[in-house]
Structure formats: structure tokens, C-alpha cells
Amino acid sequence: MANKFNDVLKAKENEERSIKTESDKEAIIALDDTKRLKVLSPGRLVAKRFLRNKLAIIGSLILISMFVFSFICPLFYAYGQTDIFYKYDKLVVSYAQATERKDYISYNVDKNVDVHYSVKNMMSAYIKQIESEGLEELEVTGKDGSNYTIVRLGDKVYALNASTGDEVAVYSGITSVATYNLKIKTFASTANLGAEFEKAFSEAVESKKTEFEVNGNLYFIVSEVKNIYEALSVSTGSMSYVKGDLGKGFVNAFIKGIPDGSFEYNGKSYAITGDPLKGYSIREIGSMKTVLVSSLYVFDTFEANETVSDEFKAQALLALYNDKAFSVDGVNYNIEERPDGYFILKNGSDYAIFSTFVVRRYNGEDTLSMDFKTEAERAISEAQEAGKKVATFTYPLPQMDSEGNYQVDEYGNYTTYDTEITATLKVDAWVLTCEQIAHLIDIYGPPSRAHIFGTDGDGFDILARMMYGGRISLMVGFVVVILESVLGSIMGGLAGYFGKWVDSLIMRLVDIFYCIPTYPILIILGAYFDSEKIDSYTRLIWMMAVMGFMGWAGIARLVRGQILSLREQEFMTAVESTGIKTSRKIFRHLIPNVMPQLIVSATMGLGSVIITEATLSFLGLGVKHPLATWGTMINSITSSNENLIRYVHIWVPVGLLICLTVIAFNFVGDGLRDAFDPKMK
């Protein structure tokens, strides 16, 4: 004991801080300021050495602060990482849209008559044909064979008339009597039809006709296979009557009238619709009835929130060029022509107006006042006459407060203020914009009392995301280092203890992992996750697993070297003599003696893992929005150099957090290294 006491005194005189013996269980004797002897455990001695390192203490305090900031402060902070914040602010908004109607809109007059879609969809084209050719009416046929007449009622108003006659018969069952192969010029028929038929048939096919006549018999030509044409004989069909047999003369008159689509029989007119394959329908032609009315006019009511029905519009259009009076739902209306247009009166008061200029709120609602529509139309018309694409006018709009609420006076009426409205022609519509108080997402808000570091481009609180981002970054660092340490300890322990071929195999595996490019693999995985749209938490788990799996090689080499050294020492000889299992020798006696070096290595590696995670997130390959990490927060404002200058209050604090955390881990690692092995100094 005296010799050891003398050794301690000698070390004190040489200003040595501590002495460590080979055995962890051997007492370490130090002399305090009062010259008393006291015994310190190895753990306490390491802690004492660590606390003497000022940089290590600073690093520890920074790390403690980071953990409190990331894991405890969010519990008491009012905002979450994905809470979106809004504000009321002045903004130039699209207030309304004005268009001049150029396509005709159709309204049903008689809902009991079904107009075929092929005619209804072509109404605008038919009307343009009437206008271009200067016609007053036009007869058209739908794809179902129905006949209609389009009549011009007046300027910008047209009516579709249909016959009200009933179906009287159906002619079907027309069969093929001959075929002609155009390619090889051959005929095939069910009977001998003669050379005259064959000549007429071939000439009709080559002339691309759809019908021909031979000896007073009518034939139709159809082709369902290329170069193969069939001749259908009308006389082979059969007539089915709806209201009783009309006689053979009716059938003959029908056959003769097929090419014209109509015929007369016994003083009555009949219309034919259909085709030879599907059959023909014969209808008695009755009086024409208006079933549809089309117009360019729109109806603006003087009450902003009031709308009119399609029935109202149809009856108003029919009355416009008739007696100028109509009734809908028991209410009588009159139409009055004035210098500035046609007005619809209800009970003697102005109710609505005909117009071809549509002015609606930008969301499509018809809630604008008639005065506003009139003023907008006037300004736009003047701009069109001057050949301009921008028009401005001033109109009193309801006034808003700073929170977007409309202001009212003591009588409950909205207060207004003169607002400058700009109408800009975009493609075929005029967009009316003005400055108004709007409820907006508070993006890139500056630092304030409510948001200490402001808000980001999504309206999230930056301080809250810094806290939650610290959680992710620290968690990634610790999980990856733990995975690396566990895998490296197992593989290095096996290699160092067994040696020989096991050592060679594991070391070659370590060499392979050293050669694998980690960043390219992580970039490829990030691109794959993007293409598969993997959610943020799954990406995070995969990223930690891959980084841990790729980084164990260095730990394995460190553990192997330490175990090779420890395996030959006396305490392992004593362990061998006890006959315990190999696994206990490695993980109970060898690995614990390597733990100081593992702790130092892990602490030093934590900073590099955090840098790697931040880099991947910064490149958009790590954790994805809306999950916050320090890397993604910096990435959110790096779209341009202007953003980096404008939003310094976002990326500078986050960058400082990354730097402080990494530096703190390095300080702590240096302190632990010195504490475990003071001779390194």
C-alpha cells in the first residue's frame, strides 16, 4: 500500500490527472487536497476526467438543450408541425368574369317531346348555317330518322319544330338478293336476276351509289365486309301496321317514297325514317309544334340573388317576337322594348333584362347587381371599340374590415367605398380584378410575437417545425448508430474471437461494404420511393435501416482489433478455464471491455449521421413533406438565391441547430476519448 501511495504522490508532482491499472476491479488511489486517501471506482474516475474537459461539458449542455428543445418543448408549445395559419390581407383577387355569348343555348318548350341528341347538339351549327345562307328556316334529320324544321323567330332567337304525327306502320325484314365482289368482279345471287341487274348493280357499286333501280324495283347497297357489297331488295320486306291494315296500295306508295323520305296516300302525308338494315318507321305527318327554342340571350334579374327557370327563359324567348306577353307558374310577365334593350316587367316593375353579355362572379354565382353588370359592360364595350384588351372602371363595393367582415352602418346597410376594377381580356373572357381583404394562408410570414421565427411556404410555424425536426434528426442519428454498433459488434466479435477462416470471411465482407457507394444507393432508393409514392414515415424507417446496414463495417473492424488484443490477456485465460459458453466469452467478457471505444466511436459518428440525414433531406431524397426535418426545412427555401436572401430567418436558425448539434457530439466524443484513455493526450 505504501508503494502505491508513493506512486500517487509522484504522479501528483508530475501533474498527471489519473492512473489506470489493467484490471477494472483493482482499486485506484488518489490523493485529494486534504492529503486523505480515498478509493474511486473506474466509472467515477472516467466521469471525473470527463468533467475536467470544458469543451465536453459545453457539448453536453448543448446536447441536453437540444433534447429538451426537441422532445419536451413541443409538449408545451401551442402549435404543431402541420398546423396551418391564416391571415387577412389585401389581395388583388379575381372578382368577376364577363363574356359575350357566341354559342346558342337551347331550352325545352315541350318536355313530352324527346328531341334526338344528334339534333340538339347541332343546333348552333344549324343556326350558323341559316345565318350564313340568309335562310328563314332549315329542315334537318336526326340520326334516328326524325325530321325537324328550324325556324328563325327573330334576331338571336330560333325555334325547333317537330311533327306531332303518330307512327302508323313499321316496314322490316328486307333481305339480300345478290352480292358483288368489287376486287375480283364476281356476282353471287339467290336467283337468276339477269344481266341487266348485274350491270346496274356493278355500275352503282363502282359509282359509290347507295341505291339503284331495275325494272321498277328498288335496291339498296350495303357493305359490311371490305370489297363485298350486298343488294337489298325493298320488296322482300314485310309491313306491320300499328292502327290497322292500310292495304297493298299503302305498301307500294311507301316503297316509291323511300328515296324522298315521304309519300302521300289517300290524301294524307307520311314521313319515312330509318334504314333498310334496321327497318323503316312510317309516321303520319301532323301539325308542326315548337319543341325547342335557342338563343344567344341571357337573363339578368334586377334582384342580384334571384334566378329564373328554364321554363321562364323558353316562354320569354317565344314571346319576344310574338305578343310580348307570357305566363309562368301563374305569374304574368310583359316584355317592353327600350333604347337600351328588352326589359321584362313583372307587375309593372322591371324584373329582368335580355342581354348577350354575361357578367358573373368569378366562382360562377349570379350575385352581382344590375348596376355593376351595366357598368362593366359599358367599360368593356368602350375598350373593344378602341381595340384595347384592358378596361378600368370604378364602382362602390361593400367595405371590409381587417378580418374580411363586411361593414354595416347603424341601419344595417353595407357601407361601400369606391374600388377601381380592372377588366383584362384573357383568351375569350374578360377577367375583372380588384383589391379586397382576403382570407389567405400566412405563407413566409415574418417573425412576430405569435410566430417567433415566422411561417414557411406552407403556412406552418417555423419554430414548431424546428422542434419536431430536431426529433427526427436526433432519432435518426441514434437509431442508425445503434444499428451500426450492434451489427459491427457482432461481426467484429466473431471475427476477432474465432480468427482463421471466420476472420478472413468477415473481413472480406467488411472490405466489400467499404467499397459500396453509400450516397448513390441512398439517392437511388430516394428516387424509387418517390416513384412509388411511399409515405413519409415508411421512408424514414427504410432510410434509417439502410444507413445502419451500410455503416457497420467500421465498427466491426474496431471491435475486431480490440478483441484480438484482449483475447491474449490473463483474464481471458482465467475465463477459458471456467469452461463457459463461447457466446458468453464474447458478449459477457470481451465486448464489455470494448465498450469504451464503442461509446467514443458512436458519439463521434452521431454527428456525421445527422449531417448525412440533413443532406439527403436537403436534396429531397430523405424524409418528405409534411414531416419536418432540419434538412427539409432548409430545402424548402432553396428554389432561388432570392429566397435565401429574403428568408434568412428560416434557414440560418435551422443551420445553426445542425452545426451546434454536430459540434456538441464531437466535443462529447473528444471528452469521452480523453476520459477513457488519458494517455491519448
URKA-V703468 format. One record per residue. PHI is phi in whole degrees, 0 to 359 (NA if undefined). PSI is psi in whole degrees, -180 to 180 (999 if undefined). D_FIRST is the distance of its C-alpha to the first C-alpha in whole Angstrom. Layout:
PHI_PSI_D_FIRST ; PHI_PSI_D_FIRST
//
This chain:
NA_-38_0 ; 296_-38_4 ; 296_-41_5 ; 293_-36_5 ; 295_-40_6 ; 295_-37_9 ; 298_-41_10 ; 295_-43_11 ; 299_-41_12 ; 295_-41_14 ; 295_-37_15 ; 297_-41_17 ; 292_-33_19 ; 274_9_20 ; 59_33_21 ; 280_139_20 ; 279_-30_20 ; 195_166_17 ; 227_132_15 ; 239_128_16 ; 272_173_15 ; 289_-33_17 ; 268_131_17 ; 292_-21_18 ; 268_-9_16 ; 283_138_12 ; 294_144_11 ; 247_126_11 ; 250_131_10 ; 228_158_12 ; 249_123_13 ; 272_-177_17 ; 295_-25_20 ; 269_9_19 ; 65_23_15 ; 264_151_14 ; 272_139_11 ; 213_153_13 ; 256_127_12 ; 247_137_15 ; 287_159_17 ; 302_-40_19 ; 297_-43_22 ; 293_-36_21 ; 293_-40_20 ; 297_-43_23 ; 297_-40_25 ; 295_-42_23 ; 296_-40_24 ; 298_-42_27 ; 289_-17_28 ; 283_-15_28 ; 271_110_30 ; 295_-40_34 ; 295_-37_36 ; 295_-38_34 ; 295_-43_35 ; 299_-45_38 ; 300_-41_39 ; 295_-43_37 ; 297_-39_40 ; 296_-44_43 ; 294_-40_42 ; 298_-42_42 ; 297_-40_45 ; 295_-41_46 ; 293_-41_46 ; 296_-44_47 ; 298_-40_50 ; 272_-33_51 ; 250_-25_50 ; 255_-44_50 ; 303_-39_53 ; 301_-24_56 ; 292_-24_55 ; 249_-9_57 ; 280_144_59 ; 286_-22_62 ; 246_151_63 ; 262_175_63 ; 285_-17_62 ; 241_17_66 ; 285_124_68 ; 265_134_71 ; 247_144_72 ; 240_166_76 ; 210_160_78 ; 255_126_81 ; 207_160_82 ; 287_135_86 ; 211_141_86 ; 283_111_89 ; 246_157_90 ; 281_105_93 ; 274_-40_95 ; 208_172_98 ; 220_137_100 ; 236_131_104 ; 222_149_105 ; 263_121_109 ; 291_127_110 ; 240_-13_112 ; 252_140_112 ; 284_137_114 ; 251_135_112 ; 254_146_114 ; 230_138_115 ; 288_134_116 ; 261_-43_120 ; 238_106_121 ; 289_-15_117 ; 282_-16_120 ; 258_121_120 ; 268_114_118 ; 274_130_118 ; 297_142_116 ; 300_-30_113 ; 295_-29_115 ; 274_-43_117 ; 298_-41_115 ; 287_-19_112 ; 258_9_115 ; 302_-45_117 ; 299_-41_115 ; 293_-42_116 ; 296_-42_120 ; 294_-40_120 ; 296_-34_119 ; 295_-42_122 ; 298_-44_125 ; 291_-40_124 ; 290_-32_124 ; 264_-3_127 ; 68_34_129 ; 271_161_129 ; 259_-25_130 ; 206_162_129 ; 213_129_127 ; 268_132_127 ; 228_159_124 ; 233_131_123 ; 282_168_120 ; 294_-16_118 ; 272_3_119 ; 89_-3_123 ; 288_141_124 ; 257_138_126 ; 224_162_125 ; 231_127_127 ; 261_124_125 ; 241_136_127 ; 277_115_127 ; 274_-30_127 ; 173_-173_126 ; 300_121_124 ; 71_14_121 ; 225_127_122 ; 226_148_123 ; 241_144_123 ; 255_118_123 ; 255_142_126 ; 229_151_126 ; 287_142_129 ; 263_8_129 ; 294_155_131 ; 264_158_130 ; 288_133_129 ; 247_-24_133 ; 199_162_132 ; 228_129_129 ; 249_121_130 ; 214_176_128 ; 85_20_128 ; 291_130_129 ; 244_164_128 ; 277_136_128 ; 246_-14_131 ; 197_157_130 ; 230_153_127 ; 223_125_128 ; 266_108_125 ; 292_-30_125 ; 288_-44_123 ; 252_4_125 ; 59_51_129 ; 236_152_129 ; 248_156_131 ; 213_132_130 ; 215_161_132 ; 276_-14_133 ; 209_166_137 ; 281_102_139 ; 265_-7_139 ; 93_163_141 ; 291_-33_141 ; 297_-39_141 ; 295_-46_138 ; 298_-40_136 ; 294_-46_137 ; 295_-38_137 ; 295_-49_133 ; 295_-41_132 ; 296_-38_133 ; 294_-39_132 ; 295_-48_128 ; 291_-24_128 ; 271_1_129 ; 61_37_126 ; 275_159_129 ; 255_-5_128 ; 203_158_131 ; 205_165_134 ; 229_135_138 ; 224_125_140 ; 53_39_144 ; 80_0_143 ; 259_135_139 ; 264_133_136 ; 233_144_133 ; 249_146_129 ; 251_127_127 ; 229_154_123 ; 220_118_121 ; 252_-14_117 ; 234_140_117 ; 303_132_117 ; 70_1_120 ; 249_121_122 ; 241_141_124 ; 245_144_126 ; 255_118_129 ; 259_127_129 ; 269_121_133 ; 298_-33_133 ; 292_-12_136 ; 277_-8_134 ; 281_178_132 ; 227_146_133 ; 261_130_133 ; 245_125_132 ; 264_144_133 ; 270_-40_132 ; 240_27_135 ; 114_153_137 ; 294_129_139 ; 258_1_141 ; 95_166_143 ; 293_-32_143 ; 298_-32_144 ; 296_-41_141 ; 295_-45_139 ; 297_-41_141 ; 295_-37_141 ; 297_-47_137 ; 298_-41_137 ; 291_-27_139 ; 271_-4_137 ; 302_-47_133 ; 300_-33_133 ; 273_-16_134 ; 81_8_132 ; 197_161_135 ; 200_168_138 ; 240_144_141 ; 208_125_143 ; 54_41_145 ; 79_7_145 ; 242_150_141 ; 258_141_138 ; 229_146_135 ; 250_139_132 ; 249_128_130 ; 229_152_127 ; 121_-164_124 ; 211_165_124 ; 294_-27_126 ; 284_-47_123 ; 271_-16_122 ; 105_168_125 ; 243_147_127 ; 247_133_128 ; 249_124_131 ; 239_143_131 ; 283_129_134 ; 283_118_134 ; 253_-157_134 ; 287_147_134 ; 279_139_131 ; 229_138_128 ; 286_122_125 ; 245_-16_122 ; 211_144_120 ; 229_134_120 ; 238_145_118 ; 200_160_117 ; 271_-9_115 ; 286_145_115 ; 243_163_112 ; 242_116_113 ; 254_121_111 ; 272_154_111 ; 285_-22_111 ; 271_120_109 ; 300_-36_106 ; 265_5_104 ; 264_136_107 ; 241_159_108 ; 245_153_111 ; 279_166_111 ; 295_-32_113 ; 297_-42_116 ; 301_-46_116 ; 297_-43_116 ; 296_-46_118 ; 292_-36_121 ; 294_-40_121 ; 292_-38_121 ; 293_-33_124 ; 278_-16_126 ; 301_-44_125 ; 250_23_128 ; 243_-113_130 ; 262_4_131 ; 58_33_128 ; 214_141_127 ; 205_168_125 ; 224_135_123 ; 223_127_120 ; 54_38_119 ; 79_4_122 ; 252_132_121 ; 267_139_124 ; 230_151_123 ; 232_148_125 ; 250_130_124 ; 235_130_126 ; 269_130_126 ; 231_169_125 ; 302_-30_125 ; 260_17_121 ; 132_-172_121 ; 263_132_122 ; 243_142_120 ; 258_127_120 ; 252_138_121 ; 238_117_120 ; 56_37_123 ; 83_-4_124 ; 248_150_121 ; 299_128_119 ; 243_-44_116 ; 207_170_115 ; 223_145_116 ; 280_134_117 ; 206_151_115 ; 256_3_113 ; 253_117_110 ; 261_118_107 ; 240_116_105 ; 226_160_102 ; 302_155_98 ; 297_-25_96 ; 275_4_95 ; 96_-7_98 ; 284_142_99 ; 264_74_103 ; 240_9_102 ; 274_150_103 ; 286_159_106 ; 296_-36_109 ; 297_-41_109 ; 295_-44_106 ; 298_-42_107 ; 296_-43_111 ; 293_-41_109 ; 295_-43_106 ; 297_-40_109 ; 298_-48_111 ; 295_-41_108 ; 290_-38_108 ; 297_-41_112 ; 296_-39_112 ; 293_-39_109 ; 295_-42_111 ; 296_-33_114 ; 274_-1_112 ; 73_23_110 ; 262_158_107 ; 250_4_104 ; 226_134_102 ; 227_146_104 ; 230_147_103 ; 205_162_104 ; 248_134_103 ; 215_140_103 ; 285_113_102 ; 255_155_99 ; 303_137_97 ; 274_142_94 ; 245_154_91 ; 270_-173_88 ; 292_-12_84 ; 250_15_84 ; 81_14_87 ; 268_138_89 ; 289_138_92 ; 270_139_94 ; 235_156_97 ; 271_-172_99 ; 292_-14_100 ; 261_3_102 ; 86_7_100 ; 269_147_101 ; 295_135_99 ; 273_144_99 ; 237_162_99 ; 217_147_99 ; 293_121_100 ; 243_132_98 ; 279_124_99 ; 246_132_99 ; 248_127_99 ; 254_123_101 ; 239_131_100 ; 282_120_101 ; 234_110_99 ; 61_-101_101 ; 239_15_103 ; 226_150_102 ; 262_122_102 ; 261_124_98 ; 261_119_98 ; 241_152_95 ; 202_167_94 ; 270_126_91 ; 218_162_90 ; 284_123_87 ; 234_151_85 ; 271_106_82 ; 242_156_80 ; 290_131_76 ; 281_79_74 ; 272_139_73 ; 50_44_71 ; 291_142_71 ; 289_163_70 ; 303_139_67 ; 209_180_68 ; 294_-37_67 ; 286_-37_67 ; 231_102_65 ; 301_-42_63 ; 254_13_63 ; 83_-164_66 ; 236_161_68 ; 262_-167_68 ; 291_-10_71 ; 253_4_71 ; 81_17_71 ; 271_149_67 ; 287_125_65 ; 292_-41_63 ; 298_-42_60 ; 297_-42_60 ; 289_-29_60 ; 296_-40_57 ; 295_-52_55 ; 291_-32_56 ; 295_-36_56 ; 298_-37_52 ; 303_-49_52 ; 296_-47_53 ; 297_-45_51 ; 293_-40_48 ; 296_-43_49 ; 300_-45_50 ; 302_-49_47 ; 290_-42_44 ; 296_-45_47 ; 296_-44_47 ; 295_-39_43 ; 296_-44_42 ; 299_-45_45 ; 300_-43_44 ; 292_-42_40 ; 296_-51_41 ; 296_-44_44 ; 295_-38_42 ; 294_-43_39 ; 296_-52_41 ; 292_-42_43 ; 292_-38_40 ; 297_-43_38 ; 295_-43_40 ; 294_-44_41 ; 289_-34_37 ; 280_-48_37 ; 278_-33_40 ; 62_-154_41 ; 49_-133_44 ; 291_-29_47 ; 294_-44_46 ; 297_-44_44 ; 297_-44_47 ; 297_-47_49 ; 291_-37_47 ; 292_-34_46 ; 292_-36_50 ; 295_-39_50 ; 298_-42_48 ; 299_-39_50 ; 297_-45_53 ; 293_-30_51 ; 294_-29_50 ; 275_-15_54 ; 285_126_55 ; 284_110_57 ; 293_-47_55 ; 297_-48_57 ; 303_-39_61 ; 295_-43_60 ; 295_-36_59 ; 294_-42_62 ; 297_-43_64 ; 297_-41_63 ; 299_-42_64 ; 295_-38_67 ; 295_-43_68 ; 297_-36_66 ; 296_-44_69 ; 293_-33_72 ; 272_-4_71 ; 56_47_70 ; 290_139_67 ; 290_164_66 ; 298_-42_63 ; 291_-38_60 ; 295_-41_61 ; 301_-42_61 ; 298_-45_57 ; 297_-45_56 ; 296_-39_58 ; 296_-44_56 ; 295_-41_53 ; 296_-44_53 ; 292_-43_54 ; 296_-39_52 ; 293_-40_49 ; 291_-33_50 ; 278_-13_51 ; 249_12_47 ; 278_-15_45 ; 298_-43_45 ; 296_-42_43 ; 297_-41_40 ; 299_-42_41 ; 293_-39_40 ; 296_-48_37 ; 297_-42_36 ; 301_-46_37 ; 297_-40_35 ; 293_-40_32 ; 290_-37_32 ; 303_-35_33 ; 284_-43_30 ; 286_-26_28 ; 297_-26_30 ; 266_2_29 ; 276_167_25 ; 296_-37_23 ; 293_-29_23 ; 287_-31_27 ; 296_-40_27 ; 295_-39_26 ; 295_-40_28 ; 300_-35_31 ; 289_-18_30 ; 280_-18_31 ; 75_27_34 ; 283_169_34 ; 295_155_37 ; 298_-41_37 ; 299_-36_38 ; 287_-33_35 ; 298_-43_33 ; 287_-55_34 ; 270_-11_34 ; 257_-27_31 ; 241_-39_29 ; 276_-53_30 ; 301_-45_32 ; 303_-32_29 ; 285_-14_27 ; 266_-10_30 ; 304_-41_30 ; 304_-46_29 ; 294_-37_31 ; 297_-43_34 ; 297_-44_33 ; 297_-46_33 ; 297_-43_36 ; 295_-42_38 ; 296_-41_38 ; 291_-31_39 ; 280_-20_42 ; 301_-42_43 ; 297_-42_45 ; 292_-35_47 ; 295_-42_48 ; 297_-40_49 ; 297_-42_51 ; 298_-46_53 ; 297_-43_54 ; 296_-38_55 ; 295_-46_57 ; 297_-44_59 ; 294_-37_60 ; 298_-37_61 ; 280_-1_63 ; 81_16_64 ; 250_-3_63 ; 262_-130_60 ; 291_139_60 ; 257_159_64 ; 303_142_66 ; 266_6_66 ; 294_133_62 ; 265_134_60 ; 223_163_57 ; 297_-35_56 ; 293_-45_58 ; 293_-31_61 ; 294_-40_62 ; 290_-38_62 ; 298_-29_64 ; 293_-17_66 ; 238_20_67 ; 258_19_67 ; 291_-23_71 ; 204_158_72 ; 296_-31_71 ; 298_-40_73 ; 296_-39_71 ; 298_-36_67 ; 282_-40_69 ; 287_-36_70 ; 246_50_68 ; 300_-33_65 ; 291_-7_63 ; 264_-55_63 ; 277_-27_61 ; 294_-50_59 ; 300_-39_57 ; 293_-43_56 ; 298_-38_55 ; 296_-39_53 ; 299_-44_51 ; 297_-47_51 ; 298_-47_49 ; 298_-42_47 ; 296_-47_46 ; 295_-44_45 ; 297_-41_44 ; 298_-43_41 ; 297_-38_40 ; 293_-41_40 ; 299_-46_37 ; 296_-40_35 ; 297_-43_35 ; 298_-41_34 ; 295_-42_31 ; 294_-39_30 ; 298_-44_30 ; 293_-35_28 ; 289_-39_25 ; 283_-30_25 ; 219_82_25 ; 296_-20_24 ; 291_-18_24 ; 299_-28_28 ; 280_999_28
//
